[in-house]
Amino acid sequence: MCPGHGVINNRWKLSGEWKGDFVTPEYAIMENVNYTAWETNRGIGFSFGYNRNEGEKETLSGKELISMFIDIVAKGGNLLLDVGPMTPFF
């Protein structure tokens, strides 16, 4: 941990041991309520940023996004959502 110097996610390892403040499952949601600080990060589609091969069917719908957000917050997590340029919106 890094008191007074910033917040570190679980990708920070020192000698193979996690020295972070919170867990960051990418494109995943914790199955159970977890009392460890966590944040899931994902793009609104399957990519961070613009991907010309992604269209509306690869993009989260408003209903899917709201449902996912409620589930994450109910389990004590945060959602970091990347909305890249030219993302087809709802």
Helices and strands as residue ranges (DSSP letters): E 13-14, E 17-18, E 38-43, G 56-58, H 62-74, E 77-82
